[in-house]
């Protein structure tokens, strides 16, 4: 813990957490004042709480005292080292602000934001990132770099909370401040590329939410913005994924022509990157659009490509899906023997995957295709003149096993 306290105040600025989703929140000051007292705060020794606060007042840090007092209303500060660290950093930040050294104040606030890493301390992290943002806005010596970084971090906080609109506001500021700049993080990654990536995530999440609400027009706008951000980021993989999602959005509106254009972009990028999974999904999506247009022959060709790439990349789940899709299309084309073959293959794969739902569905489809194939042959035998055909039908009805197709094929050859 002590090493964390004494470490560099700038080297850990970049430690982004995983995101998830976003509705408006109050400022950190309002939140600290209005949130109820943390139950664990009652366990903090009163003498320790009083001493820390009184020391700040005695040493001439009224703002740090006010912040500490408000924070201790809900924070479990039973650990003296953590409490002492907070006291020191708040005092250092106030000293820096008093002398107009807002860059140093920013570093102290960001240190505290990184210092509180426990899940129950997320509200503290958010609080100090907001303070860091206020300090960064007053610091003019770095052309806005610290302000850009603070907007990135607070955008991540709102994204974790699911407050997409608030996250979008801060990511857009991050994007604007980094445009045309060569700023990088310690790993060498360009800040502007990062801003494009974060905006792409938010636009994608907004688009998915609008799709759930069946607001297809605005959903497409969001997915299109996500696609543009992915292109600007320079990440071809992200560009392909964004194109695929945009294609799905158009597909859901029935605009198959435009959908296929974006699926083709995804397919081209996946081919270049040798991404079998993305390539297979692009084949499947194009096949679905072609099927909707009634182009079953072309749809079959793409599904066969989907099956081939899934087989070569050993993606059994995708292969099972491809076989099921082929079986369905061949059934629509009344090619029941071929449909039965693909459904049977899907059943075998589902057995190996130990997926009860998949194998039950494949078994039913295989049985239906087999029955339809036999009915088709039966009708042809009835409709085709010949004494032998009648005998074959009577014999099969007695035994109820074997194939009806062989006698018919021989008869057709004659």
N, C-alpha and C positions, 0 to 999 in steps of 0.2 A: 504493500500500500504506500509506504513511504517513497519508494522509487517512482510511483505514479505521481506523487505530489511534487517531487523535485525535478521531474523531467522537463524537457523543453516545452515552452508554451505555444510553440507554433508547429512543431513537427507532427502533432496528432490531429490537426484540423480536419484532415480528410480521413474519416472512418465511417463511410455511409453504411446505414443499416438497410436490411431488406425492407421492401415496401409492401404495403397492401392497400388498402383503399381510402371517402370524404364527405356540408352544412356549416355554418360559420361558428367560430369560437371567440371567446372574449380575449382581451389582452391579458398578458401574463400578470400584470399588476392587479387587474380586476379579479382574475381567477384565484390568485393567492389570497386576496381579501375575502372573497365570497365563498370559497370552498369550505366545507365543514372541517372541523378539527379532526386530524388523523387519529384513530383510536390509539395507535402505538405511541403517539406523542405524549400521552399521559404517563408513560413509563419513564420518560426522560427526567433525570434528577433535576429538581427545581433549582438547586444551587448552581448546577452547571449551566443551566439556561440563563439564569440571572447574571452569572459572572461573565459569560461571553458577551451578552448584550451591554452590560455596564462597562466592560473594558473598551468596547467600541465607542461608547459615548465619552468615556474618560480620555481616550486618545484622540478625540476630535473627528469622529466619523459618523455624523448624524444620519446620512443617507444609508450607509452600511448598517447602522443600528436598526433603522426602520425596516430594511429588507430582511435582516436576520430575525427580527421580532415576528414579522409576518410569516416567514418561512417556518419558524419553529412552532407555529400554531398547528401545523399538520405533518411536519417531517419528523421521523423517528431518528433523532440525533444522539442515540445512546452511545455511539462510538466516538470517543473524545478526539481521535485523530481526524475523522471526517468533519467533525464540528470545528476543530481548529483550522483545518484546511479552508473550510468555507469562510471562517472569520478573516483569515489572512488575505484570501483572494478578493473578498468584498472590500476590504480596506485598501488593498492595492489598486483596485479598479476605481474607487472613489478618489484616491490620490491622483491617479492619472487623469481622470476627468477634470479635477480641480485645476490642473496645470495644462489643460487642453491637449493632453497626450492620448487622444482617442484610439490610436492604434494599439497602445499598451492596454487600455481599458478593454478593447475588443479581445485581446489575447487572454486576459484574465477571465472574462466571461466565457469564452470558448473553452478554456481549460476546465472550468466548472461544468460546462455542458458535457464534456467528455468524461469528467470525473465520476459523475453519477450514472452508472451503467446498469444498475439493477432494474428489473421490470417495474417494481413499485416506485422507482424514482424517475419514471419517464416524464412526469409533470415538471420535475426539477430541470431536467434536460431542456424541455421546451421553454421554461422560464428563462434560463440563461442564454439560450440561443436568441430569444427575442431581445434580451438586453444587449447581446453582442451585435445584433442588427442595428439597434439604436446608436451604438457607439460607432459602428462602421459607416453609417450615413453621415456622421460628422467628421470622419477622417478623409481628407482630400489629397493626401500625399501619394496614394497608390493607384490613382485613376479609377477607383471603384472596385478594386480586386477583392478587398475584404467584404465589401457590401455584397458583391456577387456571391462569394462563398457563403455568407450568412443567409442569403435568400435560398441558396441550394439546401442548406441544412434545415431551415425552417419549412421549406417545401416538403422535405422528407418527413418531417414530423406530422404535417397535415395529411400527407399521403397515408402514413401509418394509421391515422385516425379515421380515414375514409372521407375526409373533407376535401373532395376533389377540386371544387371551385377555389378554395383558399390555396391549395397546393399549386393550382394553375397560375394564380396571381403571382406567386413568388418565383415559380419557374420561368414565367415570361420575363420578369425583371432580370433573372439570372441570364436568360438568353440574350436580352438586349445589352446588358453590361459586358458580356463576353464577345459580342459580335465584333469581328475585326481584330480581336486581341490574340496574342500568342501565349496567354497564361496557361500553365500546366499544373497538374497536381504532382506530388512527389514521385509517382510512378511514371510520369511523362505523358500522361493522358491530357489532351486538350480540353480546357474548360468548356469551350463552345460545343465541342462534340458531345460532351456530357449533358449540356443543356438541351440539346436536340433529343438525346435519348430519354431524358426525364419528361420532356414535353410529349414525346411519343407515347410514353406509358400512360400519362394522364389522359391524353386524347383518346387512347384505346379504351381505357376504363370508362370514360364518359360515353363513348360510342356503344360499348356493351350495355351500359345502363339504359341508354336510349332505345337500343334494340329490344330489351326486355319490356320497355314501355310501349313498344311497337311504333315508335316515332322514327320511321325509317329515313325520312328526309334529313333530319338533323343528325341521325346516327351516321349516315353516309358522309356528311360534312366533317364530323369528328374523325372518322376513319381516314378520310382523305387528308386531313391535317396531320394525322399520325404518319401517313405514308410520306408526306412531304418532309416531315422532320426526320424520318428514317433515311430518306435519300440524302438530306443535308448532312446527316451525321457521318456519312461515308462508310457505314457498316452494311455491307451487302446482305449479310444474313438477316439483319433487322429489316432491311428494305424488302426482302422477299417475303418475310412473315407479314409485314404491314400490307403488302400487295395482296396476299392471300386473304387476310381479314377484310380488306376492302372489297375483294371479289365476292366473298360470302355475303357481305351486306347488300351488294347489288343483286346477288342471286336470290336473296330473301324477298326482294321487291319484284322479282320476275324479269329483271333486265339481264337476260342470259348473255346477250352479246357483249355488254360492257364487263360483266362478270368474267367471261372467258378471256378478255384482254388482260385483266389483272392476274388471273390464274396462269396465263402464259408467261407473264413477267416473273411470277414466282417459280414457274417451271424452268425458265431460262437461268435464273440465278442459282437455283438448286442444282442444276446440271453443272454449272461452272464450279460451284463449291463442293460438288460431289456429296450433297446431302440427300441420302436415300429417303429419309423420313419425309422431308419437305417435298421431294419430287413425287413420292407416292401420293401424298395428300393433294398435290396439284393435279395429278392424273385423275384421281377419284373425283375431285370437284369439277373438272372439265367434263368428265363422263356424265355427271349428274346434270349439268347444264344441257349437254347434248341430248340426254334422255328426255328432259323437259321440253326440248324443241322437237321431239319425235324422231331424232336422228339416231336410231338404235344401233345401226351398223357402226357408225363412228364412235358411239358411246362404248360399244363392245371392244373396239380397238384400244381405247384408252384404259379400259378396265383390265384388259390383258397385259398392258404395259404396267399397270398398277400391281398386278399379280406377279409379274416377272421381276420387278424391282424389289418387291417384298420378299420373294423367294431367294433372290441373290444376296440380299442383305440380312436374311434370316430373321425377318420380322413376322413371326407367326401370327400375331394378332391382326396385322394388316393383311396378311395373306388370306386368313379366314374371312375377313371382311370383303376382300376382292372376290373371293370365290362365291360368297353369298350374293354380291352385286351382279356378278356374271350369271349366276343361276336365275336371278330375278329377271334380268333382261332377256335371257334366252326363253324363259317362260312366257314373257310378253310376246316374243316372236314365235311362240308355239313350237319351239325346238326343245321338246321335253326331255329327249334322251340326253342332250348336252346339258340341260339344266340339272337333270338328276346326277350327272357326273360331277358337276361343280358343287352341288349341295352335298353330295357324298364326301367330296374332298374336304369341304368346310367342316363336316361332322367329324372326320378323322382328326383334323387339326384341333377342333374344340375339345375333343377327348384328351389329346395330349396337353392342352392348356388347362385341363381340369376345370373348365368353365361350364357349370351346369346349365345356365341360361342360354349360352351360345349353342351348346350341343343339342339342347331340347329344340331350339328354333331350327337348327340345321336338320335335325332328324325329321321334324314335321314337314319342312320344305322338300326334303329328299323323298319322303313318302308320297307327298302330293304330286311331285313331278313324275315319280314312277307310275302312279295311278293314272295321271293324265296321258302319259306316254302309252300305256296299255290301252286306254280308252281310244286314243287316236288310232292305234293299230287295229283295234277291234272294229272300229267304224270303217276303216279301209278294207278290212277283210269282208265285211258285210256288203260294202259297195262294189267290191271287185268280183265279177262273175267267176265261178269255178267251184266244182264239186269238192275239190280238195280243201278249199278255204272253209267250207261249211263243216267238213269233217274235223278240221283243225280247231274250229271254234267249239264244236260239241265236245271234242276230246279235252280241250283245255278247261271247259266248264265242269267236267267231271273231276279232273285232277286238281285244278286251281293252283297250279304251279308251272314253272317254265316260262318260256318267252313266246309271244305271239308274233314277233317280228320276223323270225327266220322263214316261216312258210310264205309270208307276204313278200319278203325280199326275193325268194326263189320264183314266186309267181310273177313278180314284176319283171324279173330278168327274162322269163319266157315271153 
